[in-house]
């Protein structure tokens, strides 16, 4: 029994020392806080609420997976947002109409911004992953289980995508 308590104590010390090295904001941003125009991934959004925040979509799809929930895709030109059971969980921003990370980057991050805008990003520089056709794919928040993908052509961001794995 004493060995069990020692193991718990070691785990607690390890957890708190790691957490102490990062602020709560850093942990939140790295692991959970993705947003588009200030709307955080994980937010519950009905169709009416989503339209109120982003405008009327150019097209819309709904798929009822029965016991696996209802998936909805809202298309805005080249960009889209996805909800599952009204929870905003995925986005692909491919034009200048939307801005990512508005709560953490002055002016946010937009399609058309140079990748160098993230040179001094406090949560880590983008990590090169691979070349796909004429674009380079980078991961932002690559230490998390849910990185953001940045697609870059000639040093300019052309697509920002994210899918919440939960």
SEKOLRO-394334 format. One record per atom (N, C-alpha, C, O): x, y, z. Coordinates in steps of 0.001 Angstrom, whole numbers, plus 500000, padded with zeros to 6 digits. Layout:
N
XYZ...
REM end
This chain:
166
500834498811500000500000500000500000500877501250500000500566502230499324501951501215500743502863502354500820503490502621499452503696503774499076503791501561498715504373501692497389503388502414496451503793503224495618502113502111496600501064502743495810501032504246496074500958505027495125501085504665497318501068506090497666502301506808497148502208507951496701503459506152497200504682506755496679504567506981495173505004508008494654503979506017494485503816506140493046502881507320492721503150508087491796501814507459493464500892508586493253501597509907493534501424510871492789502378509959494586503113511174494938504084511557493823504172512729493458504810510587493282505752510849492197505007511369490968505468512305490315503866510771490650503081511230489510502560512646489717502569513450488785502112512955490913501607514297491207502719515334491111502513516411490551503881515026491647505018515953491573505404516179490121505673517310489718505434515119489339505768515225487923504759516097487191505143516960486402503481515881487442502432516660486791502553518138487135502529518983486240502682518458488410502716519858488824503990520558488387503961521756488108505096519853488321506321520503487854506236520796486367506741521823485912505602519907485593505415520164484170504445521307483966504697522197483154503343521296484690502336522351484563502900523702484986502526524732484426503784523707485958504369524964486428505242525604485359505398526825485330505815524779484473506676525307483423505877526043482353506438526862481625504578525768482245503718526432481268502590527139481998502066526631482990502225528291481513501086528981482104499801528279481676499803527504480720498718528546482375497425527959482020497026528373480610496444527580479870497339529620480231496999530095478891497765529304477827497208528951476788499038529030478092499832528270477128499292526859476955499174526371475831498967526206478052498419524848477970497094524885477220496850524053476346496242525843477556494940525968476902495110526218475412494450525570474599495976527137475046496164527461473636496730526270472874496253525940471788497744525626473439498396524539472736497455523358472542497454522743471476496671523037473534495867521830473465494450522045472971493901521175472295493848523167473286492412523261473071491916524495472335490880524414471675492579525602472409491975526862472008492226527200470539493137527961470215491423526636469670491464526971468253490218527805467981489143527481468487490339528871467194489151529670466897489198530215465485490259530350464876488013530522464985487841531228463725486962532432464024485856532288464546487450533605463696486727534862463970486253534920465422485182535456465705487046534373466335486720534410467752485813533292468229485557533195469429485319532448467342484454531326467715485332530103467943485952529590467012485378529639469194486256528523469551485721527190469065484518526929469092486648526353468620486307524961468347485824524369469672486395524644470727484778523562469608484178522997470809482921523738471227482177523266472087482675524907470620481477525688470919480255524990470328480312524466469216479168524986471061477906524455470550477270525522469666477030526646470106476997525152468408476419526088467439475294525419466667475524524450465943474097525923466814473020525483465935473246526131464575474115526991464434472479525730463587472617526337462260472379527845462341473131528624461756471340528256463062471035529690463185472173530453463856472500531565463439472777529872464886473891530534465571475113530636464656475796531660464636475384529574463904476524529579462997476316530635461902477246531367461563475121530713461361474827531714460339474946533124460926475436534034460257474504533306462159474622534621462798476085535020462969476409536203462871476967534071463218478391534380463434479170534528462131480027535405462025478885533672461125479689533635459906478950534068458646479571534221457594477640534268458730476860534612457547476248533368456917476510532241457338475439533598455916474754532494455224475768531715454383476490532311453583475831530396454554476781529613453756476368529558452287475189529698451959477348529355451407477033529205449987476401527850449716475634527701448764476720526846450556476049525552450483476150524861451837476909525267452717475357523807451969475203523150453267474924521669453029474175521314452119475530520800453851475264519359453792474970518855455190475538519341456168474089517886455280473782517252456562473741515747456355473167515250455386474364515031457288474372513574457225474055513032458611474791513279459566472963512298458714472578511687459983473181510292460039472770509392459305474164510125460922474831508842461072474142507969462109474713506999462608472910508329462422472075507651463413472774507586464766472837508598465463473298506434465157473896506320466495475255507002466606475829507062467694475780507520465485477078508202465514476935509716465360477924510407465119475718510233465496475515511675465486475181512250464127475187511550463114474887513550464126474537514270462906475701515180462533476113516034463318476225514984461324477318515796460798476745516870459887475863516599459073477255518096460028476823519203459188478057519939458661478979520256459414478053520197457373479119520953456732478529522248456193477518522242455492479174523351456529478764524678456073479873525204455174480987525444455640479579525385453891480582525824452927480434527314452660479335527823452442481580528001452683481666529427452409482728529607451335483902529798451652482334529550450076483329529604449010484243528397449109483782527257449073485540528648449234486519527566449348486673527050450782487293526008450992486131527748451753486278527383453166485068526581453630483999526634453022485258525829454732484105525153455326484279525014456828485391525063457354483156524840457499483111524549458931482273523285459107481322523052458360482629522484460085481918521234460348481459521209461794482179521628462700480245520709461994479765520447463354479283519010463415478790518450462436479440518440464582478880517113464851477983517284466061478440517670467137476700516993465878475712517209466937475809518643467470475755518877468677475952519587466549476013521038466823477298521480467530477367522620467988478297520637467632479576521041468242480561521345467119480870520481466298481048522576467095482009523034466092483321522289466310483982522488467330483710521425465352484882520584465590485901520549464451486931519884464569485634521244463366486567521165462242486417522395461361485324522945461225487534522822460760487462523908459794488560523772458763489600523158459001488298524364457609489307524536456566489086525940456020488050526228455421490052526793456231489970528177455770490900528301454566492114528127454673490299528606453424491053528654452174490910529978451438491328530105450287490320530963452103490218532289451503490331533334452613490474532990453786490266534584452242490542535666453200489338536099454027489440537046454807488207535430453875486995535845454590487036535546456091486261536124456853487927534653456523487953534229457923489359534355458502490357534296457784489406534529459824490679534728460520490779533719461657489844533569462443491907533031461744492143532032462796492934532646463947493701533588463748492747532116465137493519532459466342493439533935466707494433534547467098492252534492466573492059535915466849492285536263468310492582537414468632492149535290469195492336535548470623493801535533471045494121535924472167494704535084470156496090534894470567497146535496469655498312535593470036496753535898468464497697536516467538497120537879467169495995537948466672497852538955467394497338540275467001496940540270465519497774540020464648495687540540465247495175540510463880494833539125463384494330538970462271495100538115464194494806536738463802495742536237462720496708536907462357495451535068462217496223534444461148495271534227459981494200533642460144495665534700458804494783534658457646495465533997456457496691533970456347494637533471455582495130533067454277495675534335453626495024535379453643496863534235453058497522535397452461498629535962453335499468536729452863498633535578454631499719536016455519500994535246455191500931534085454785502149535883455364503401535140455196503584534178456384503219534501457514504142533022456118504425532073457192505340532713458227505282532353459403506173533644457816507107534318458728506377535092459824507000535484460811505077535319459674504306535975460739504383535166462031504183535706463119504671533873461910504739532987463078506168532746463560506396531870464395507128533508463048508529533327463465508722533472464972509526532753465565508003534382465585508147534610467029506903534193467806506633534720468885506154533252467259504929532783467905505282532110469218506093531184469246504682532566470297505098532109471624504790530646471900505337530073472841503919530023471095503579528615471326504370527669470438504086526472470398505354528194469731506228527366468904506100527680467428505009527958466930507228527634466733507236527868465292506581526696464573506589525575465083506017526940463401505462525839462619506557524832462259507700525205461992506191523566462257507119522481461955506803521933460571505676521517460303507803521934459692507608521407458343507273519920458423507922519164459146506241519507457664505853518095457607506251517480456277507075516566456237505667517981455173506021517423453870505536518330452749504747519252452957506038518033451547505598518756450364504448517985449735504511516765449587503388518714449364502234518126448691502016518948447424501580520097447483502322518349446295502284519054445010503168520294445100504362520171445373502613521483444876503434522698444902503338523447446232503744524605446329502799522778447256502664523409448581503486522651449617503818521479449445503802523363450701504468522762451837503473522711452988502765523685453241503416521572453691502519521470454836503339521599456111504359520934456296502855522477456979503465522697458290502438522362459363501231522478459151502946521944460519502088521731461678502329522859462675503469523221462965501252523396463182501304524365464267500756523646465485499742522957465376501380523780466623501039523025467841501353521551467625500564520689468010502475521256467025502850519891466673503108519013467888503187517793467750503241519602469081503439518778470275502114518268470825502104517442471738501008518741470290499687518307470740499195517165469855499736516925468776498176516475470317497571515410469522496708515976468400496256515236467527496486517252468423495596517868467443496222519125466835495792520243467120497252518925465986497891520106465391497023520762464334496120520139463775497304522009464074496693522746462979497621522562461778498843522613461923497049522351460605497856522230459389497826523552458637496767524136458405498994523999458272499144525203457458499729524773456124500776524127456076499056525130455048499562524835453716500116526134453154499446527167453161501348526067452667502097527266452295502637527121450877503170526078450499502487528190450106503038528233448751503827529524448607503302530613448841505072529398448227505952530564448055506000531429449316506046532656449227505988530785450498506092531495451766504795532107452271504784532752453319503695531915451537502395532508451880501424531398452288501350530358451634500686531626453367499693530652453834498515530659452870497922531707452611498173529470452333497060529366451388495900528547451958494814528532451377496118527867453089495057527062453693495404526796455150496558526531455486494394526870456010494547526593457440493477525568457782492288525845457622493876524385458253492890523343458553493088522797459962494189522794460513491982522342460512492008521740461845490834520796461999489717521095461577491101519653462610490036518706462958490254518264464392491300517709464728489274518510465227489338518104466640489201516594466716488199516054466247490172515891467291490112514434467307489099513858468284488851512653468265488512514680469129487580514172470121486236513884469525485328513446470232
REM end
